[in-house]
Structures are given as C-alpha cells and as structure tokens.
Amino acid sequence: MPQEQTTDDKATRRRSPFRSNIRVGASLDTEVLQRLATDHPEAFVKRVQAMIDGRTPSGERKLSWSSIRSLQRMFDALWDVKVPVEVELPTGGTRAIAASAFPIFSGLLTIAGMQDGYDEVPNIGDKLVSEMEDNKRVSIVAGLKHTDVNMDEVPPEVDFPEIGAGEKAYHIRSRRNGRRISIRAEMIEENDIAGIVSRVNALGAFAADYIEELTLARVTDLYGSKGTPSEPYVLRPDGTGTALYSATANTPGVQAPLGTRVNTNVLADETDLAGARRLLAAMLNDRQKRMHIPMSQCQLLVPDALVETASKILNSELKPGSVNEYNAWGPGGQWRPELLSSPKLDDLSTTTWYLGNFPKQFKRKWKLRFEYMTLGQDTQAFLMSRIAFQARIAWDCEVGATDYVWVVQNLAATTAPTPSD
C-alpha cells in the first residue's frame, strides 16, 4: 500500500531533498585534502561531509564549491587517489567499490550546492498536498464507501444492522523527470568556479521550480477542468480521467450537489468567500450526509493579482464598508482560512481563486525521490569529450486527487483557466 508522510516528514524532505548514492556512515588546503585521501581513505568521505555540513557564524557552509581556489590543483591532487565507498544499487542493497577521490569530493560538494539552490526557491505547494511514496507506476488509493440502512432507532427485538462497505478507488500516475550537468576539463584548467557553481545551483533550483509548478497545475486541475478537458487529469476515479471542477450539480459526483465551482464570483469582499463556503457546506460524505469542513482548517489560494484584496479581507476586524459589524473572516474570526499565494498562479489565471482543505483532497506521490549520481574522469566521456565530471538528478513525482468535496474553484466569469502550452 502507498505510504503517507506526516507534516514533520515533509519538512525534513524540504530541508534535505537530495541524497548521495554514497553512504557515509572557508578556503581549502589541497595538500591537506590529498593527505587525508591518501593516509585515511576510509575516513575521507565522512570527514569531507562533516566539513560541508559545518556552518560559519554567518550561516555559510564551511566547505563548498566556492571554497576551492584552484580547480586544477584539486584535480591533480585527487584524480588518481582511490577511496573506498559503498554505493546503493538500483535493485537494493549496497556494493563496496574503490573510486577516484575527485568525483567523490566533487559529488559531495555538488549535492550541497543543489540543496542550497533548491532551498532558495520559495514554495507553497508543500502546504497544498499530503505526501506519499509508492514505487508503482500507477498507485491506487482506496477508501471505504459506507452503505447504511435508513433507521434512526433499533428496537430491542431487532438485531443491530450491519454497516456495509464497498471500495472507491482513485488512481495516481507517475511522471519521470531529471536533469544533468557536465564539467569539462577546460573548466578545470580555466578555474571556472563561477561556472560550476551556477550549473550546480541551477540543478537544485530547476527541481524545486518544476515540482512547485507541477503541484499548482494539478491542484487547480489546469488541464482536466478547462473548457475542453484533456490529459493530464488530477482526478481519476477508478482510473477514468474526470474534470475536478464543475458548476453543474452533482458533478463530478453526487457528493457535490452544488458542484465544485462557483461562476461569476470575483474576489472583492467577504461575501465572495461566503459564496464559496456555501458550496463547501453543501458537500456530502459517502453516506449522503452533510459534511463539516471548518474554515479555520482551510486554505485560501489566490494568484498574486488578488493577494492584496485577500489580505485586506482576512486582516480586517470589521466588515469593510460597514459600521461596527464583525468580520467572521478576519483575525480571530470563526471562518478565517490560511492565505496562500504565488505569482506562479498568475501564469494560470489572474482572477481564479480557490477555497478548501487542500491536503485532504490532494496527494503528491513520489515513485522516485530525488536520486543523484556522478561520473568521474575515468570514463569514456572523458576520453571522447574531456568531460571530467558529470552529475545527474532524477525524480518521479505526480499529484492526484483522492476526493472532490474538499476544495471549491471560483471563477471571475464563466470561463475556466486555459493552459498556454
């Protein structure tokens, strides 16, 4: 079964998404580094990692690519020194090998640089999903669908009726992606440290950007709920791609009697939030009974074009334009949701906004967490193209909806957002 993760797990993943395939249980003196690799090869990886993890009083890493003063000296000192490492195998387990200290050292620096590049990219996507891991290409998230007899009292002479339970299943697919960089011998000879740092940081930043954009496109069902729905759908009940947001009653299912979309609901004041809340208040559970979705546990998701308006509504103690009338959506109000916004949403729509409990409805599935690999100068790439070092990250991630009753879409008119590609 797919494994879900807690909020603490998500925070840990955010802090450290990149993991070396090498298991390790200020300026740099190259000669000291060479002696460490030569005299203490078993401790080389652990000692280098400790230096990389260390921080200066200003918060910078004690050892990074920027610490290197001469790439050529580092290459000359380490390329022919072998150190023992354990690498994880794709089939599981590990294998002990002896590898050149140069790509090992370069790889550890690169992981740290990718991590820093990744962390520099702001995101809100982590707050909109529940994380899960599953190595299947298509994950099936099953839940119980309860059935019950309509009895409000059980007489003493009658047996208690049994609640029946069937299965409802939502499919979440996978999406493979990744990027790599190459450091040529010319970059080492020319001591192009800035070029290496920019490439390494770009790997981490690209990964963070991609995951954020994927997450936002899915929770808004950009493709599946447009005027002419198409793949990829975020909602796949029993594997069938289905539009998540609709203004039609009982669509996408009978648990949404008023639909999941409010047309002509421009976000201007608290009455527009109330219009979205009414749809959420009408949602039904699988026994066709009203649900209780506390607004205080919900998120208000808006593009940057609407964030000032949303902020005014949520931070006003009184209703704007009214005299001494309490604002239930304001500070301390019973309906005040968490405000989330990103300029990336403006690329999808500058007027569409959303209200609901997103993590209850959306799961971000990792078939493959960030995987990192390096190759050194003792490869055919060096023979053919003088590539001294290569680094690659790969991942497989997709977002799917496992229900349709927790989030409402609000359009300024009646036209759904349309992707530009």
N, C-alpha and C positions, 0 to 999 in steps of 0.2 A: 504493500500500500504506500502511496506517497507520504512523505514525512513533512509535517508542518513545522515551522520555526516560531519561536517566541520573539517578542519585541527586542529582548536582550540579544538573541541570536542575530537579528537583523542589524542591530547596532554594531555588533562585532564584525559582521561581514562588511559593513560600510567602512569600518576603520581599517580592515585588512582584507581586501578582496583578492589580492594577488598572492599566490603561493608558489614557491620554487619547487621544482621536481627533485631538488637536492634536499635530503633530510639532514638536519643538523641536530642532533641530539645535544676638521682643520687641515692642513696640508699633510701629505703622506710621504713618509720616508721610504723610497722604493727599495733601498738596500735592506731595511728592516723587514719589509714585506717579503723580500726574496729569502732572507734567512728564516723567517717564520715558515714559509712553504717548504724550504729545504730541510731544516732541522726538526720541525714539528709538523709534518704533513697531516697527521691525524687531527691536530688541533686547528689547522688553518681555517677551515670553513667556519668553525664555531667562533674563533677569535675575530675574524673579519666581520661576521654577522653582529657580534657584540659591539664592534666599533660603529657599524652602520646604524644600529638601533639606538646608540647613545645620542644624547642631545646636549647642545650647548645651552648656556643660560638664556640666550635669545630664542631658543626653540629650534635652531637649525640642527641638521644631522651632523655628527662629528666626522663622519666619513660619507662622501657622496662623489658623484662624477665630478663635481666642481672642485673637489679637494685635490684632484690629480693635476700636477703641474706639467708633467711630461708624459704623454701617451707612449711615445717611443721607448722611453726608459722603462715604463711599466711593462710594455710588451716584451722587451728584451729580457727583463728580469724574470718573467713568469711563463713565457710560452713553452719552454722545454722542461719545466718542473712539473712532475706528476704528484697529485694528491689523491688520497682515497676518498671516495664519496659513495653514498647509496642513492640510487635513483629509483623512483617509483615506476613500475611497469604498467602499461595500459591495461593489462589483464589482471592487475592486482599484485600486491607483494612488492618486494624491492630486490635490487641486484647491486652488489658491490662492484665498482669499477675504479680504475685509476685514470684520471683525466687531467688534462693540462690545467695548471692553476690560472692561466689567463682567462679563459672563458668562464671558469668558476667565479673568479673575482669580479669579472665584468658582469656576469649574470646577477650576482647579489646586489651590485650597485644599480643595475637596471630595474630589478624588482622594486627597490626603494624609490627610484625615480618615477616608475609607473604609479606606485602608490601615492606619491606626492601629487602627480598630475591628476590622478583620479579624485583625490580629496579636494582639489581646488575647484572642482565643478559643483556648483550648488544644485541641490535636487529637492523635489517634493514627492517624487514617485515612491520613495520608501514608505511614506505615510498613507499611501493610497492602496496598498496591497498587503496581503498576507503572503509570506514566503513559504515555499515548499520545494522539496527536492525529490526527483524521481528520474531514474535512468531510462525510462521507457520513451519511445518516440511519441506515442500518444498516451497521455495519462487520463484515466477515467476516475473522476471524483464522484463517488456515490454517496447518496444520503437517503435516509428513510423517508418515505412518504406515508404518513399515517392515515388510516381509514378508521372511522368510528361509526357506531350506530347512534341515532339521534334519541338519546334517553337522558333526561335530566334527573331521573330518580330510579333506583333499583330496589324493587320490593323485596322483603325478606325471603319470600318463597322462590325468587328468581336468581339464577346464577349470575355472577358479575360478568358482563360481556367482555370479550377479549378484543383489545385493540389490534387491528391488522396493520401490517406494514409491508409496503412494496418498495421497490427501488426506483430512484430517479438518478440519472447519471449525466454528468457534464464532461465533455471531452476538452482537454487542453493539449494542444500540439506542441511541437518544438521548433526552434529556429536557430540554426547554427551560424556562427559568425566569428570573425577574428581578423587580426592584422599582424604584420611583422615588420621589422626594420633590419637593415644591413649596415654594418660599419666596415667600410673598405680600408685596405691598408693605407691608402692615400690620406684618409682622415687621421690615422695614427701618425703618419710621417709628417703631416702638416699641423699636428697638435690641435685638431679642430674639436676642442672640448665643447664649445658652444653648440656646434652642430650635433654632437652626440646627445647633449642634454636636451636640446629641443626635440629630437626624434624620440627619445625615451619618454619625456613628458607628454608628447603627442599621443603615444600609445595609450597611456592611462586616461588622458582627457577624452580621447575618442571613445573608449569603452564606456566611460561614465555618461557622455553625451548620448551615445547610442541607446543605452539602457533607459535613460530618462525619456528620450523621445519615443521609444517603443512603448513604455509604460503609459505615457499620456495619450498616445494614439489609441491604445487598447481601452483604457477606462472611459474614454469618450466614444468608443466604438466608431472611429472616424470613417472606416470603410463600410462596416456592416450596417450602419444606420444612416447612411447618406441617402440622397433622393433615389438613386438606383443602387440598392445594396450589392456588395460584392465582397469577395475574399480580400483580406482575412477578417473573419468574424470573431468577435471576442466571446460570443455566446454560442455554444454548440450543444444543445440538449440532445442526448443520445447520438451525438456526432453530426447532427444536422446544423449547418450554419444558419443562424437566425438573427434578425435585426434586434438589438437590445432595446433601443429607444423608439417608442411609437406613441402617438397621441390617440390611437384607436383603442377603444375599450376592450378589455380582456386580451391585450396584446403587449408583450409576446406570449402571455398565458393568462389563465383565468384568475391567477393570484394578483393580477394588476387590473382591477375592474375599471379604473380610470386611465389605464395606460401608464407609460413611464416617461412621457414627455408632455411639457406644457408649452403650447404655442402662444406667441404674442405675449411673452412675459419678460419684458425688458427689465433688467435690474436697476430700479430707480429708488425704491424705498422699501420699508419693511412689509408693505402689502404684497410685494412681489415674492418675498421669501415666504409669506403666508400662503400664497398660491401654490408654491412648490410643496410646502408642508402638508397641504390638504391631500395631495396625491399620495404622499408617504403614509398619511394617516388612514388612507383607504386601502392600503395593501393588506393582503390576506395571507395567513400561513397555509400549510398544506392541508389543514382541516377546514379551510374556508372560513376561518375566524379572523377578526381584525388583529393586526399586529401592533405592538407598541415599540416605536423607534424613537428613543429620546433624542431630541435635537442637540442636547449637550454632548452627545457622543458622535455627532455627525461632523462632516467637513463641508464647508462652502468653497467650492473650487471655481475660481474665476480667472480669466485672462488678465494680463497687466492693464489693459484698457479699462477694466472695471474695478480694479483693486482699490482705488481711492473711494469710489462710491460704496463698495462693500465695507471698507474700513470705517467710513462715517456712520453707516447703519449700525455696525456692531460695536461701535465705541461711543454711541450717544445714549446717555442715561434716559433721556426723554425722546418721544417721537418727534422727528423733525417737522416743523410747521404746526405743532400742537402746543397747547399751554398746559404744563404740569401733567402731561399724560405719559405714564410709564411705558418705556420701550422694552417689551419682553425679549427682544433680540439683542439688547445692549449689555453692558458689563453687569454681571450678576444676574442677568435675565434667565428665565427658565428655558428659553429656546436658543441660547447663544451657541452657535457652532464654531468650530475652529476654521479660521480663514487660511486658505492655501492658494497661492498664485504663482505663476511663472510666465515670463514673456514667451516661452516656447508654446504656450497655449494660443497666443495671438497668431501664430502661424497656422493654426487650425481654424480659429474663429475669434474675432474680437468682441463678439456680442453674446455668444453662447456660454451659459454657466450651469453649474451642477450643485445639487444638494443631496447629501445622504451619508450613509456609513459605508465608505468605500472598502475598507479591509474585510467587511462582512461579505462582500459580493465578489471581490477580485482576488485571484491568487496568481502570484508570479512564480512560475515553475522553472527550476534550474535542472536541466538534464545534464549539463556540464558547467560546473563553476569555473571561474577564470583559471585556465590552465596555461602554464608558462614553460617554454623550452628554449634552450640556447644551443648553438653550434659554434665551435671554435675554429682556429686556423688550420687544424689538421684534418680538413675535409676537402672534398672535390671542389666546393665553391671557392676555396682559396686558390686551388690550382687553376680553375677556369677564369675567375673574375677578381682574384685578390680580395675576396671578402674575408676579413679577419674575424668577424663576429656577427652572429645573427641572433635575433630574439623574436619570439612569436608568442602572442596570447590568443587563446581561442575560448569561446564560450557557447553555450546553447541555452537560450532563455526565451520564454514566451509567457504571455499573460492571458488568462482565461477567466470568464465569469462563471461562478457556480450557483448563481441565482439571479433574479431580475427585480426583486422587490425592495432593494435597499438604497437605490440611487435614482434620482429624477433629473432629467435633462430639461433645460429651459431655453427656448429659442426667442430671439427678439421679434421674429415674424413667424413664418411657417416653413422656411427653407432651412434644411439641415446643413451643417458644415460639409464642405466638399473638399477632399484632398487635392492638392495642387499637382501631384505627380500622376 
